[in-house]
Amino acid sequence: GDSVTQMEGPVTLSEEAFLTINCTYTATGYPSLFWYVQYPGEGLQLLLKATKADDKGSNKGFEATYRKETTSFHLEKGSVQVSDSAVYFCALSDSGTGGFKTIFGAGTRLFVKA
Amino acid sequence: NAGVTQTPKFRVLKTGQSMTLLCAQDMNHEYMYWYRQDPGMGLRLIHYSVGEGTTAKGEVPDGYNVSRLKKQNFLLGLESAAPSQTSVYFCASSYPGGHNQPQHFGDGTRLSIL
């Protein structure tokens, strides 16, 4: 079945460091891919999305490219801030013959030190 | 603009008790979802609804029932609570368009079953 695998955390970085959080997926159809962010005590918020191969999603300095050939959707940011500390979830959604499905990765916790 | 509102925010139940979690959205979204979030497992879809009066099973539906009598509300019921249902429950909603649409999440309900 479909699945999403994220790099295990926590990831600890200093402010202004480069961030990469790896995400790979397996899917039988043509899913849309998402990154969500969760701050303590809150629900998930959409960070960015891509709906087809080679699409690049971007928001607030974060970017991710839908790579069908490597089944990946890695999240990157050139210079992280303390306020980026949160849990990041990679997710796929598909609505093929098996019905609607949305699969989340286990989440990657990011700590950014001042 | 409230977005997605979940009630209650916290609840402690004894094994065998029943309860209903309420989700309300004011964005006129057609689709609504219930997830559970457990440590190290990301979010898993319990049930979802693509419109008023319709519901469908997700990945982990056993032990739960749902109802969507009004477009803006989606109720999740536990008929006989079990300790394995201790979790954080999130409701979400989205526009139609299936898997291309991002989901908007509530802040969650933390449920403990003793």
gemmi code that builds the backbone of each chain (N, CA, C; Angstrom):
import gemmi

chains = {
    "A": [
        ("GLY", (0.821, -1.203, 0.000), (0.000, 0.000, 0.000), (0.849, 1.245, 0.000)),
        ("ASP", (0.183, 2.389, -0.097), (0.897, 3.664, -0.094), (1.561, 3.920, 1.255)),
        ("SER", (2.667, 4.638, 1.231), (3.367, 4.958, 2.474), (4.197, 6.217, 2.309)),
        ("VAL", (4.544, 6.824, 3.452), (5.408, 8.007, 3.494), (6.466, 7.770, 4.559)),
        ("THR", (7.711, 7.988, 4.197), (8.819, 7.806, 5.136), (9.588, 9.113, 5.275)),
        ("GLN", (9.721, 9.581, 6.496), (10.482, 10.799, 6.768), (11.711, 10.466, 7.581)),
        ("MET", (12.717, 11.337, 7.481), (13.895, 11.160, 8.308), (13.515, 11.322, 9.777)),
        ("GLU", (14.146, 10.515, 10.615), (13.850, 10.583, 12.034), (14.468, 11.833, 12.635)),
        ("GLY", (13.798, 12.367, 13.627), (14.363, 13.498, 14.334), (14.805, 13.083, 15.725)),
        ("PRO", (15.057, 14.039, 16.586), (14.962, 15.462, 16.258), (16.163, 15.960, 15.452)),
        ("VAL", (15.915, 17.007, 14.695), (16.971, 17.707, 13.983), (17.254, 18.990, 14.754)),
        ("THR", (18.504, 19.206, 15.115), (18.902, 20.399, 15.865), (19.860, 21.219, 15.019)),
        ("LEU", (19.517, 22.465, 14.776), (20.330, 23.359, 13.956), (20.535, 24.695, 14.662)),
        ("SER", (21.584, 25.377, 14.283), (21.787, 26.745, 14.736), (21.062, 27.691, 13.791)),
        ("GLU", (20.691, 28.845, 14.313), (20.010, 29.846, 13.493), (20.849, 30.153, 12.254)),
        ("GLU", (20.188, 30.326, 11.136), (20.774, 30.637, 9.824), (21.395, 29.422, 9.143)),
        ("ALA", (21.293, 28.258, 9.724), (21.798, 27.049, 9.068), (20.837, 26.614, 7.964)),
        ("PHE", (21.359, 25.728, 7.080), (20.556, 25.171, 5.985), (19.805, 23.949, 6.487)),
        ("LEU", (18.546, 23.849, 6.101), (17.700, 22.745, 6.544), (17.325, 21.849, 5.378)),
        ("THR", (17.445, 20.547, 5.594), (16.862, 19.551, 4.701), (16.172, 18.509, 5.559)),
        ("ILE", (14.919, 18.226, 5.262), (14.199, 17.112, 5.876), (13.764, 16.190, 4.736)),
        ("ASN", (14.275, 14.971, 4.773), (14.009, 14.041, 3.678), (12.636, 13.393, 3.813)),
        ("CYS", (11.988, 13.215, 2.663), (10.703, 12.537, 2.605), (10.648, 11.712, 1.323)),
        ("THR", (10.368, 10.429, 1.455), (10.156, 9.578, 0.290), (8.797, 8.914, 0.415)),
        ("TYR", (8.239, 8.504, -0.712), (6.903, 7.937, -0.683), (6.817, 6.741, -1.616)),
        ("THR", (5.826, 5.915, -1.376), (5.428, 4.881, -2.319), (3.940, 5.074, -2.579)),
        ("ALA", (3.553, 4.971, -3.843), (2.157, 5.180, -4.203), (1.844, 4.420, -5.478)),
        ("THR", (0.633, 3.894, -5.553), (0.219, 3.167, -6.742), (-0.371, 4.102, -7.784)),
        ("GLY", (-0.842, 5.263, -7.365), (-1.477, 6.197, -8.284), (-0.620, 7.423, -8.512)),
        ("TYR", (-1.297, 8.572, -8.627), (-0.621, 9.841, -8.871), (-1.018, 10.817, -7.768)),
        ("PRO", (-0.371, 10.700, -6.623), (-0.817, 11.477, -5.453), (-0.387, 12.938, -5.530)),
        ("SER", (-1.034, 13.742, -4.717), (-0.537, 15.071, -4.396), (0.300, 14.959, -3.129)),
        ("LEU", (1.297, 15.825, -3.015), (2.220, 15.782, -1.879), (2.162, 17.085, -1.108)),
        ("PHE", (2.287, 16.985, 0.203), (2.143, 18.134, 1.073), (3.212, 18.111, 2.170)),
        ("TRP", (3.576, 19.296, 2.636), (4.283, 19.464, 3.902), (3.394, 20.294, 4.818)),
        ("TYR", (3.182, 19.762, 6.035), (2.460, 20.463, 7.067), (3.415, 20.735, 8.229)),
        ("VAL", (3.119, 21.782, 9.007), (3.914, 22.115, 10.185), (2.983, 22.171, 11.391)),
        ("GLN", (3.468, 21.658, 12.516), (2.682, 21.656, 13.757), (3.482, 22.314, 14.865)),
        ("TYR", (2.949, 23.399, 15.402), (3.539, 24.074, 16.562), (2.928, 23.501, 17.835)),
        ("PRO", (3.619, 23.591, 18.949), (3.140, 22.978, 20.189), (1.707, 23.378, 20.536)),
        ("GLY", (0.896, 22.377, 20.835), (-0.475, 22.622, 21.261), (-1.435, 23.017, 20.166)),
        ("GLU", (-0.974, 22.950, 18.925), (-1.831, 23.371, 17.813), (-2.040, 22.242, 16.817)),
        ("GLY", (-2.979, 22.457, 15.912), (-3.174, 21.519, 14.821), (-2.155, 21.754, 13.716)),
        ("LEU", (-2.227, 20.923, 12.691), (-1.300, 21.047, 11.570), (-1.721, 22.215, 10.679)),
        ("GLN", (-0.715, 22.866, 10.106), (-0.964, 23.944, 9.149), (-0.256, 23.603, 7.849)),
        ("LEU", (-0.905, 23.872, 6.739), (-0.270, 23.637, 5.459), (0.948, 24.545, 5.301)),
        ("LEU", (2.071, 23.948, 4.911), (3.260, 24.730, 4.621), (3.415, 24.927, 3.112)),
        ("LEU", (3.314, 23.830, 2.360), (3.383, 23.904, 0.910), (2.864, 22.612, 0.300)),
        ("LYS", (2.596, 22.654, -1.002), (2.093, 21.466, -1.664), (2.574, 21.411, -3.114)),
        ("ALA", (2.482, 20.214, -3.701), (2.759, 20.016, -5.126), (1.822, 18.928, -5.620)),
        ("THR", (1.206, 19.158, -6.744), (0.165, 18.229, -7.191), (0.587, 17.343, -8.363)),
        ("LYS", (1.741, 17.610, -8.988), (2.193, 16.725, -10.061), (3.704, 16.746, -10.141)),
        ("ALA", (4.232, 15.784, -10.858), (5.681, 15.622, -10.968), (6.349, 16.899, -11.458)),
        ("ASP", (7.493, 17.220, -10.856), (8.342, 18.374, -11.152), (7.778, 19.695, -10.638)),
        ("ASP", (6.598, 19.683, -10.035), (6.089, 20.891, -9.390), (6.972, 21.239, -8.209)),
        ("LYS", (7.180, 22.524, -7.973), (7.878, 22.975, -6.782), (6.898, 23.775, -5.935)),
        ("GLY", (6.727, 23.354, -4.677), (5.954, 24.126, -3.731), (6.889, 25.007, -2.918)),
        ("SER", (6.415, 26.213, -2.558), (7.259, 27.095, -1.762), (6.385, 27.993, -0.904)),
        ("ASN", (6.922, 28.335, 0.273), (6.193, 29.201, 1.192), (7.130, 29.573, 2.337)),
        ("LYS", (7.159, 30.829, 2.717), (7.932, 31.307, 3.879), (9.394, 30.891, 3.822)),
        ("GLY", (9.972, 30.793, 2.636), (11.371, 30.413, 2.494), (11.602, 28.918, 2.395)),
        ("PHE", (10.567, 28.109, 2.626), (10.659, 26.663, 2.482), (10.338, 26.270, 1.037)),
        ("GLU", (11.003, 25.210, 0.565), (10.747, 24.704, -0.779), (10.770, 23.181, -0.768)),
        ("ALA", (10.019, 22.586, -1.707), (10.093, 21.137, -1.917), (9.676, 20.860, -3.352)),
        ("THR", (10.372, 19.933, -4.015), (10.082, 19.595, -5.405), (9.601, 18.159, -5.499)),
        ("TYR", (8.519, 17.956, -6.215), (7.913, 16.632, -6.421), (8.775, 15.882, -7.438)),
        ("ARG", (9.536, 14.896, -6.976), (10.435, 14.128, -7.836), (9.870, 12.732, -8.012)),
        ("LYS", (9.244, 12.501, -9.156), (8.632, 11.198, -9.401), (9.690, 10.120, -9.611)),
        ("GLU", (10.804, 10.485, -10.246), (11.824, 9.486, -10.557), (12.501, 8.927, -9.311)),
        ("THR", (12.560, 9.747, -8.255), (13.162, 9.278, -6.993), (12.107, 9.130, -5.904)),
        ("THR", (10.848, 9.307, -6.244), (9.712, 9.266, -5.301), (10.042, 10.020, -4.026)),
        ("SER", (10.438, 11.285, -4.201), (10.847, 12.080, -3.048), (10.194, 13.453, -3.070)),
        ("PHE", (10.165, 14.067, -1.891), (9.585, 15.408, -1.740), (10.302, 16.052, -0.551)),
        ("HIS", (11.592, 16.278, -0.677), (12.420, 16.762, 0.422), (12.154, 18.233, 0.708)),
        ("LEU", (12.073, 18.581, 1.982), (11.831, 19.956, 2.404), (13.164, 20.655, 2.651)),
        ("GLU", (13.311, 21.882, 2.137), (14.551, 22.634, 2.305), (14.247, 24.077, 2.676)),
        ("LYS", (15.191, 24.654, 3.448), (15.143, 26.083, 3.719), (16.574, 26.570, 3.850)),
        ("GLY", (16.873, 27.671, 3.242), (18.248, 28.142, 3.179), (18.786, 28.687, 4.494)),
        ("SER", (17.929, 29.253, 5.329), (18.401, 29.893, 6.556), (17.279, 29.812, 7.588)),
        ("VAL", (17.418, 28.893, 8.540), (16.328, 28.688, 9.502), (16.388, 29.724, 10.621)),
        ("GLN", (15.230, 29.956, 11.228), (15.094, 30.864, 12.358), (14.585, 30.102, 13.571)),
        ("VAL", (14.771, 30.682, 14.740), (14.284, 30.041, 15.968), (12.788, 29.754, 15.859)),
        ("SER", (12.064, 30.647, 15.217), (10.611, 30.500, 15.079), (10.205, 29.332, 14.176)),
        ("ASP", (11.149, 28.722, 13.485), (10.865, 27.547, 12.655), (10.832, 26.255, 13.472)),
        ("SER", (11.176, 26.332, 14.734), (11.139, 25.152, 15.593), (9.711, 24.622, 15.672)),
        ("ALA", (9.530, 23.367, 15.279), (8.196, 22.771, 15.176), (8.365, 21.321, 14.734)),
        ("VAL", (7.228, 20.650, 14.532), (7.244, 19.306, 13.951), (6.725, 19.410, 12.516)),
        ("TYR", (7.446, 18.800, 11.586), (7.113, 18.869, 10.168), (6.650, 17.504, 9.681)),
        ("PHE", (5.517, 17.504, 8.973), (4.936, 16.270, 8.468), (4.864, 16.302, 6.950)),
        ("CYS", (5.355, 15.240, 6.342), (5.178, 15.021, 4.914), (3.932, 14.160, 4.731)),
        ("ALA", (3.154, 14.425, 3.695), (1.911, 13.678, 3.496), (1.599, 13.529, 2.020)),
        ("LEU", (0.914, 12.446, 1.685), (0.409, 12.281, 0.332), (-1.093, 12.063, 0.387)),
        ("SER", (-1.763, 12.519, -0.648), (-3.196, 12.271, -0.789), (-3.480, 11.750, -2.185)),
        ("ASP", (-4.410, 10.792, -2.253), (-4.766, 10.215, -3.532), (-6.240, 9.839, -3.482)),
        ("SER", (-6.879, 9.804, -4.623), (-8.298, 9.432, -4.664), (-8.545, 8.560, -5.884)),
        ("GLY", (-7.873, 7.388, -5.904), (-8.037, 6.457, -7.008), (-9.190, 5.502, -6.785)),
        ("THR", (-9.093, 4.345, -7.423), (-10.189, 3.366, -7.345), (-10.392, 2.842, -5.928)),
        ("GLY", (-9.390, 2.919, -5.093), (-9.515, 2.447, -3.721), (-10.166, 3.451, -2.803)),
        ("GLY", (-10.611, 4.571, -3.351), (-11.220, 5.607, -2.533), (-10.194, 6.630, -2.086)),
        ("PHE", (-10.676, 7.612, -1.356), (-9.797, 8.677, -0.896), (-8.850, 8.146, 0.169)),
        ("LYS", (-7.603, 8.577, 0.105), (-6.657, 8.235, 1.156), (-5.716, 9.397, 1.378)),
        ("THR", (-5.286, 9.561, 2.613), (-4.253, 10.524, 2.942), (-3.333, 9.858, 3.945)),
        ("ILE", (-2.054, 9.846, 3.637), (-1.060, 9.148, 4.433), (-0.036, 10.167, 4.921)),
        ("PHE", (0.194, 10.179, 6.246), (1.168, 11.087, 6.833), (2.427, 10.325, 7.232)),
        ("GLY", (3.556, 10.977, 7.111), (4.771, 10.467, 7.705), (4.721, 10.642, 9.217)),
        ("ALA", (5.709, 10.091, 9.901), (5.721, 10.095, 11.366), (6.066, 11.460, 11.951)),
        ("GLY", (6.530, 12.371, 11.130), (6.879, 13.711, 11.616), (8.350, 13.806, 11.977)),
        ("THR", (8.911, 14.996, 11.778), (10.303, 15.284, 12.128), (10.325, 16.545, 12.966)),
        ("ARG", (10.835, 16.399, 14.190), (10.895, 17.562, 15.078), (12.155, 18.352, 14.799)),
        ("LEU", (12.011, 19.650, 14.630), (13.126, 20.545, 14.380), (13.304, 21.492, 15.557)),
        ("PHE", (14.537, 21.552, 16.073), (14.904, 22.541, 17.085), (15.916, 23.495, 16.454)),
        ("VAL", (15.675, 24.781, 16.566), (16.623, 25.775, 16.072), (17.126, 26.590, 17.255)),
        ("LYS", (18.453, 26.599, 17.436), (19.076, 27.317, 18.558), (19.517, 28.703, 18.119)),
        ("ALA", (19.338, 29.669, 19.009), (19.774, 31.047, 18.716), (21.295, 31.163, 18.770)),
    ],
    "B": [
        ("ASN", (-12.616, 34.905, 12.435), (-12.818, 33.693, 11.629), (-12.270, 32.491, 12.382)),
        ("ALA", (-13.171, 31.599, 12.881), (-12.742, 30.527, 13.767), (-12.045, 29.404, 13.024)),
        ("GLY", (-12.419, 29.123, 11.769), (-11.798, 28.004, 11.055), (-12.416, 26.689, 11.477)),
        ("VAL", (-11.604, 25.786, 12.020), (-12.064, 24.477, 12.487), (-11.977, 24.465, 14.007)),
        ("THR", (-13.110, 24.213, 14.663), (-13.178, 24.227, 16.121), (-13.545, 22.853, 16.639)),
        ("GLN", (-12.760, 22.359, 17.578), (-13.010, 21.041, 18.173), (-13.391, 21.195, 19.639)),
        ("THR", (-14.385, 20.445, 20.068), (-14.749, 20.397, 21.477), (-15.004, 18.958, 21.894)),
        ("PRO", (-14.592, 18.556, 23.122), (-13.791, 19.350, 24.064), (-12.326, 19.359, 23.671)),
        ("LYS", (-11.494, 20.059, 24.412), (-10.051, 20.054, 24.174), (-9.363, 18.933, 24.921)),
        ("PHE", (-9.904, 18.560, 26.070), (-9.349, 17.479, 26.884), (-10.505, 16.661, 27.451)),
        ("ARG", (-10.247, 15.359, 27.612), (-11.268, 14.525, 28.245), (-10.599, 13.266, 28.764)),
        ("VAL", (-11.037, 12.844, 29.947), (-10.596, 11.576, 30.517), (-11.818, 10.684, 30.666)),
        ("LEU", (-11.731, 9.480, 30.157), (-12.836, 8.522, 30.226), (-12.386, 7.250, 30.917)),
        ("LYS", (-13.347, 6.526, 31.421), (-13.065, 5.184, 31.913), (-13.393, 4.173, 30.815)),
        ("THR", (-12.697, 3.057, 30.833), (-12.949, 2.002, 29.859), (-14.433, 1.647, 29.841)),
        ("GLY", (-14.995, 1.560, 28.634), (-16.396, 1.206, 28.473), (-17.343, 2.377, 28.366)),
        ("GLN", (-16.883, 3.578, 28.742), (-17.737, 4.750, 28.620), (-17.834, 5.181, 27.158)),
        ("SER", (-18.839, 5.966, 26.882), (-19.017, 6.483, 25.530), (-18.890, 7.997, 25.537)),
        ("MET", (-18.545, 8.538, 24.380), (-18.520, 9.985, 24.259), (-18.527, 10.376, 22.789)),
        ("THR", (-18.820, 11.644, 22.549), (-18.837, 12.197, 21.198), (-17.946, 13.416, 21.143)),
        ("LEU", (-17.077, 13.443, 20.136), (-16.246, 14.606, 19.863), (-16.910, 15.406, 18.738)),
        ("LEU", (-16.940, 16.721, 18.931), (-17.600, 17.582, 17.961), (-16.589, 18.398, 17.182)),
        ("CYS", (-16.794, 18.476, 15.889), (-15.984, 19.317, 15.022), (-16.908, 20.244, 14.254)),
        ("ALA", (-16.581, 21.528, 14.250), (-17.362, 22.514, 13.515), (-16.442, 23.369, 12.670)),
        ("GLN", (-16.845, 23.609, 11.408), (-16.052, 24.474, 10.539), (-16.951, 25.544, 9.930)),
        ("ASP", (-16.368, 26.732, 9.780), (-17.138, 27.862, 9.261), (-16.619, 28.338, 7.906)),
        ("MET", (-15.963, 27.450, 7.180), (-15.378, 27.809, 5.883), (-16.191, 27.271, 4.715)),
        ("ASN", (-17.361, 26.697, 5.003), (-18.237, 26.137, 3.977), (-17.558, 25.012, 3.182)),
        ("HIS", (-16.667, 24.278, 3.863), (-15.981, 23.158, 3.211), (-16.896, 21.967, 3.062)),
        ("GLU", (-16.772, 21.279, 1.919), (-17.559, 20.066, 1.692), (-16.982, 18.855, 2.417)),
        ("TYR", (-15.670, 18.752, 2.414), (-15.009, 17.551, 2.932), (-14.591, 17.766, 4.380)),
        ("MET", (-14.791, 16.732, 5.198), (-14.321, 16.775, 6.574), (-13.699, 15.428, 6.948)),
        ("TYR", (-12.776, 15.455, 7.909), (-11.976, 14.276, 8.237), (-11.785, 14.187, 9.750)),
        ("TRP", (-11.615, 12.965, 10.227), (-11.155, 12.731, 11.604), (-9.885, 11.880, 11.568)),
        ("TYR", (-8.870, 12.336, 12.324), (-7.600, 11.633, 12.449), (-7.308, 11.371, 13.925)),
        ("ARG", (-6.431, 10.395, 14.142), (-5.815, 10.258, 15.450), (-4.308, 10.376, 15.282)),
        ("GLN", (-3.670, 10.987, 16.275), (-2.225, 11.170, 16.249), (-1.615, 10.465, 17.452)),
        ("ASP", (-0.759, 9.521, 17.171), (-0.073, 8.774, 18.211), (1.427, 8.973, 18.068)),
        ("PRO", (2.165, 8.912, 19.176), (3.616, 9.165, 19.135), (4.321, 8.283, 18.116)),
        ("GLY", (5.153, 8.900, 17.287), (5.956, 8.162, 16.317), (5.191, 7.600, 15.139)),
        ("MET", (3.908, 7.935, 15.013), (3.113, 7.331, 13.940), (2.452, 8.352, 13.028)),
        ("GLY", (2.680, 9.620, 13.240), (2.009, 10.596, 12.398), (0.513, 10.567, 12.625)),
        ("LEU", (-0.257, 11.043, 11.657), (-1.710, 11.044, 11.742), (-2.276, 9.901, 10.917)),
        ("ARG", (-3.314, 9.268, 11.432), (-3.982, 8.206, 10.707), (-5.453, 8.547, 10.556)),
        ("LEU", (-5.973, 8.368, 9.337), (-7.338, 8.740, 9.017), (-8.323, 7.716, 9.580)),
        ("ILE", (-9.304, 8.204, 10.345), (-10.294, 7.316, 10.957), (-11.519, 7.189, 10.051)),
        ("HIS", (-12.164, 8.305, 9.799), (-13.314, 8.395, 8.894), (-13.260, 9.738, 8.187)),
        ("TYR", (-13.983, 9.818, 7.070), (-14.080, 11.093, 6.398), (-15.466, 11.235, 5.775)),
        ("SER", (-15.741, 12.456, 5.315), (-17.054, 12.735, 4.710), (-16.849, 13.687, 3.541)),
        ("VAL", (-17.485, 13.373, 2.418), (-17.361, 14.228, 1.238), (-18.574, 15.130, 1.067)),
        ("GLY", (-19.480, 15.104, 2.042), (-20.633, 15.991, 1.964), (-21.648, 15.644, 3.038)),
        ("GLU", (-22.581, 16.553, 3.243), (-23.629, 16.340, 4.242), (-24.343, 15.018, 3.989)),
        ("GLY", (-24.487, 14.231, 5.061), (-25.187, 12.966, 4.967), (-24.365, 11.802, 4.466)),
        ("THR", (-23.092, 12.015, 4.164), (-22.225, 10.932, 3.669), (-21.029, 10.747, 4.578)),
        ("THR", (-20.627, 9.499, 4.783), (-19.415, 9.198, 5.527), (-18.727, 7.991, 4.895)),
        ("ALA", (-17.440, 7.841, 5.154), (-16.686, 6.708, 4.622), (-15.571, 6.359, 5.586)),
        ("LYS", (-15.127, 5.093, 5.524), (-14.075, 4.625, 6.417), (-12.714, 5.029, 5.900)),
        ("GLY", (-11.834, 5.328, 6.854), (-10.446, 5.599, 6.526), (-9.577, 4.411, 6.843)),
        ("GLU", (-8.389, 4.691, 7.323), (-7.389, 3.651, 7.570), (-7.663, 2.863, 8.849)),
        ("VAL", (-8.157, 3.533, 9.900), (-8.349, 2.898, 11.207), (-9.736, 3.183, 11.760)),
        ("PRO", (-10.805, 2.654, 11.142), (-12.163, 3.019, 11.544), (-12.746, 2.225, 12.722)),
        ("ASP", (-12.121, 1.084, 13.059), (-12.735, 0.199, 14.046), (-12.838, 0.855, 15.408)),
        ("GLY", (-14.035, 0.730, 16.030), (-14.257, 1.294, 17.356), (-14.803, 2.708, 17.334)),
        ("TYR", (-14.972, 3.273, 16.138), (-15.453, 4.646, 15.997), (-16.654, 4.693, 15.052)),
        ("ASN", (-17.540, 5.657, 15.315), (-18.605, 5.950, 14.362), (-18.658, 7.458, 14.153)),
        ("VAL", (-19.217, 7.859, 13.014), (-19.259, 9.279, 12.678), (-20.626, 9.625, 12.111)),
        ("SER", (-20.939, 10.913, 12.168), (-22.156, 11.400, 11.527), (-21.934, 12.807, 11.003)),
        ("ARG", (-22.581, 13.091, 9.871), (-22.462, 14.408, 9.229), (-23.871, 14.855, 8.864)),
        ("LEU", (-24.620, 15.251, 9.871), (-26.006, 15.654, 9.659), (-26.108, 17.059, 9.096)),
        ("LYS", (-25.138, 17.893, 9.428), (-25.079, 19.243, 8.892), (-23.731, 19.450, 8.219)),
        ("LYS", (-23.697, 20.257, 7.202), (-22.478, 20.461, 6.443), (-21.335, 20.950, 7.324)),
        ("GLN", (-21.636, 21.804, 8.281), (-20.571, 22.417, 9.065), (-20.096, 21.566, 10.226)),
        ("ASN", (-20.789, 20.465, 10.538), (-20.434, 19.665, 11.711), (-20.096, 18.234, 11.326)),
        ("PHE", (-19.105, 17.678, 12.040), (-18.711, 16.279, 11.832), (-18.440, 15.697, 13.205)),
        ("LEU", (-19.239, 14.715, 13.615), (-19.146, 14.143, 14.946), (-18.425, 12.799, 14.921)),
        ("LEU", (-17.567, 12.599, 15.902), (-16.867, 11.323, 16.065), (-17.313, 10.706, 17.379)),
        ("GLY", (-17.823, 9.472, 17.325), (-18.315, 8.798, 18.511), (-17.496, 7.586, 18.881)),
        ("LEU", (-17.318, 7.421, 20.184), (-16.722, 6.203, 20.726), (-17.818, 5.541, 21.548)),
        ("GLU", (-18.290, 4.387, 21.118), (-19.406, 3.738, 21.814), (-18.981, 3.076, 23.104)),
        ("SER", (-17.806, 2.456, 23.125), (-17.296, 1.778, 24.300), (-15.784, 1.976, 24.322)),
        ("ALA", (-15.352, 3.016, 25.019), (-13.947, 3.423, 24.955), (-13.004, 2.352, 25.490)),
        ("ALA", (-11.862, 2.219, 24.819), (-10.818, 1.273, 25.216), (-9.505, 2.027, 25.405)),
        ("PRO", (-8.608, 1.546, 26.262), (-7.321, 2.229, 26.474), (-6.533, 2.452, 25.183)),
        ("SER", (-6.709, 1.562, 24.192), (-6.004, 1.719, 22.911), (-6.475, 2.950, 22.137)),
        ("GLN", (-7.575, 3.540, 22.564), (-8.082, 4.736, 21.901), (-7.570, 6.028, 22.554)),
        ("THR", (-6.710, 5.892, 23.548), (-6.027, 7.050, 24.099), (-5.162, 7.663, 23.005)),
        ("SER", (-5.411, 8.933, 22.699), (-4.739, 9.551, 21.571), (-5.087, 11.036, 21.536)),
        ("VAL", (-4.497, 11.735, 20.586), (-4.934, 13.098, 20.267), (-5.700, 13.018, 18.960)),
        ("TYR", (-6.908, 13.556, 18.962), (-7.782, 13.470, 17.792), (-7.858, 14.827, 17.108)),
        ("PHE", (-7.667, 14.800, 15.803), (-7.731, 16.022, 15.009), (-8.830, 15.918, 13.972)),
        ("CYS", (-9.557, 17.000, 13.845), (-10.532, 17.156, 12.782), (-9.952, 18.085, 11.731)),
        ("ALA", (-10.316, 17.865, 10.492), (-9.856, 18.724, 9.404), (-10.965, 18.889, 8.385)),
        ("SER", (-10.842, 19.905, 7.552), (-11.816, 20.112, 6.482), (-11.102, 20.626, 5.248)),
        ("SER", (-11.757, 20.484, 4.097), (-11.161, 20.982, 2.857), (-12.252, 21.233, 1.838)),
        ("TYR", (-11.874, 21.980, 0.795), (-12.765, 22.161, -0.346), (-12.840, 20.866, -1.141)),
        ("PRO", (-13.845, 20.730, -1.996), (-13.877, 19.590, -2.909), (-12.688, 19.645, -3.862)),
        ("GLY", (-12.461, 18.585, -4.573), (-11.300, 18.536, -5.465), (-10.418, 17.387, -5.071)),
        ("GLY", (-10.946, 16.601, -4.109), (-10.262, 15.373, -3.748), (-8.881, 15.616, -3.190)),
        ("HIS", (-7.921, 14.875, -3.719), (-6.625, 14.823, -3.075), (-5.746, 16.026, -3.388)),
        ("ASN", (-6.200, 16.933, -4.256), (-5.382, 18.105, -4.546), (-5.541, 19.219, -3.523)),
        ("GLN", (-6.568, 19.132, -2.709), (-6.859, 20.218, -1.791), (-6.165, 20.044, -0.448)),
        ("PRO", (-5.551, 21.088, 0.084), (-4.971, 20.995, 1.431), (-6.072, 20.953, 2.475)),
        ("GLN", (-5.738, 20.430, 3.618), (-6.700, 20.316, 4.697), (-6.409, 21.362, 5.767)),
        ("HIS", (-7.489, 21.830, 6.407), (-7.397, 22.813, 7.489), (-7.745, 22.095, 8.788)),
        ("PHE", (-6.847, 22.179, 9.761), (-6.975, 21.391, 10.974), (-7.440, 22.219, 12.165)),
        ("GLY", (-8.176, 21.539, 13.063), (-8.447, 22.093, 14.370), (-7.249, 21.897, 15.287)),
        ("ASP", (-7.380, 22.357, 16.532), (-6.270, 22.292, 17.478), (-6.190, 20.979, 18.238)),
        ("GLY", (-7.148, 20.085, 18.020), (-7.052, 18.756, 18.592), (-7.831, 18.571, 19.885)),
        ("THR", (-8.160, 17.297, 20.154), (-8.769, 16.885, 21.431), (-7.892, 15.801, 22.017)),
        ("ARG", (-7.397, 16.050, 23.232), (-6.559, 15.048, 23.900), (-7.455, 14.164, 24.746)),
        ("LEU", (-7.503, 12.884, 24.395), (-8.406, 11.931, 25.045), (-7.608, 10.847, 25.739)),
        ("SER", (-7.885, 10.644, 27.022), (-7.238, 9.581, 27.797), (-8.291, 8.610, 28.281)),
        ("ILE", (-8.040, 7.315, 28.049), (-8.953, 6.257, 28.478), (-8.258, 5.448, 29.568)),
        ("LEU", (-8.853, 5.447, 30.746), (-8.222, 4.754, 31.881), (-8.769, 3.335, 32.046)),
    ],
}
model = gemmi.Model(1)
for chain_id, residues in chains.items():
    chain = gemmi.Chain(chain_id)
    for i, (resn, *xyz) in enumerate(residues, 1):
        res = gemmi.Residue()
        res.name, res.seqid = resn, gemmi.SeqId(i, " ")
        for name, pos in zip(("N", "CA", "C"), xyz):
            atom = gemmi.Atom()
            atom.name, atom.element = name, gemmi.Element(name[0])
            atom.pos, atom.b_iso = gemmi.Position(*pos), 0.0
            res.add_atom(atom)
        chain.add_residue(res)
    model.add_chain(chain)
structure = gemmi.Structure()
structure.add_model(model)
structure.setup_entities()
